[in-house]
Amino acid sequence: MRSPRPRLIAGLLLTPLLAGCFSSSGDDSSSDSGSGSGDGGRLRVALAFPPAENYSPYGQDAIDLSRLGVVEGLTRLDANGTAVPALAESWSSEQGGRSWLFTLRDAKFQDGTDVTAKAVAAALTHAAAADPAPAAISGVKLTAQAVGEDQIKVATAVADPVLPLRLTNPNLSVFSPKAYGKDGKVNPVGTATGPFELTRITGDTAATLDRFDDYWGGRAQASGIDAKFVSDGTARANALRTGDVDIAEAIPVAQVASLEKATVHPINTARNTSLFLNTQAGVFKDAGLRAAARKAIDTSTVAKGVFEGYAEPAKGIYGPALTWAAGKRTEPTGRAKVTSPNGRSITIATYSDRPELPETAQVLQQQLQKAGFTVKLEVRTYARLETDLLAKKFDAAVVSRNMMLDTGDPVTVLASDFTCDGSYNLAFLCDKNVDKLVTAAGTESDPGKRQDAAMKAEAAILGTDAVIPLVHLKVVTGIGTSVKGAVLDPYEREFVGTGTRR
């Protein structure tokens, strides 16, 4: 093991992009709150989204691994949208931002081996080669190499002022060398670095985690976690109500009134529910018909009727949790004239893991039918929907998306969701002007100017009517009254921390 080094303050902490702080359900206000010497009981949690890719760290399953405290990368995102130290204790930019030098802290993998520069560089190289590329680094051309035992040089094809933010994404988590198979797959069981070690997987229904006692951030207060994946929101609420679980993710708003008030914990997030229109296949290739859909939709009905006060009508891609957005927003221009639907048939897809989404789809079905469309709905769990969703099988999709989840940077989400080469482009939008504006925004290193440029790109995206933002959301977490220190994260990456206990 390397000799101990003094811990350094991060060389660069980017200006906050999201207002507020992490909240806690109990006395411990931080996921990093002290590592208690007591041996707390096991936590029982219910998550909404079953693993869809066998716990691959390069897709949406990485979020579950992050929420359960299994994985971490070089940096992590605090609630203010700032990159702060994780496996890297400090960093600095070189070559005008084309490369960054990260200094590692002393840490161990859950298999007992040391976290070395060579291992970290190999992990990042593996992530960069994933197909499709993780959303946070889509189009970035990232490379990593070890510099001695305890430093990593991470470079990009062009200067990237927000690379430390990109590296907060759970898709870029670091695993020990034994995790990487010859088939390109990554086995996260016992190979990550977080405070809880994944020890057993039961298909896509459950997972068992034990405390990792050698965690660099201190010993977690809970002895382990028993996780269930429960797609049905009513079932998650019932499990909390009956005491079968201690923490339940994404409580449906329709179930809130039936729960004990002290167990209900809403938090403002950067999450939107939006209608994405397929711009490359089917009815909505016609911009005039996309305009007709936008004109037909009353977002206030969705906010009041479906979300019952836990959402507000959307103003754009960036919601009120991002306090800087409202003052910088400009009206979309260049929208197409409305074309009469004349009974055109469309299929709207959504998923049942968030119960409000099928209800939202039903409201949109009524509004669009009134405007002259013929509307069919396709509702599945997300795990059963994702492949067809990305394969352009539907005319439209109602999707809930935390717009800051990928990096905490307002520009990178636009690149992944709305550009020609975007890895999560559910509207399949490919517009030269949008790409130009997003690329220009990505070169801005000053946070204020970067926000201004992002808002110009937002206006251009909305001008295409490829996406119709519906509502900005609060998310409700159900937490048993015996639980202390549960994490309420506006970015929805953290769920339990070292201080979470019962």
Order of alpha helices (4+ residues) and beta strands (2+ residues): beta-beta-alpha-beta-beta-beta-beta-alpha-beta-beta-alpha-beta-beta-beta-alpha-beta-alpha-beta-alpha-alpha-beta-beta-alpha-beta-alpha-beta-alpha-alpha-alpha-beta-beta
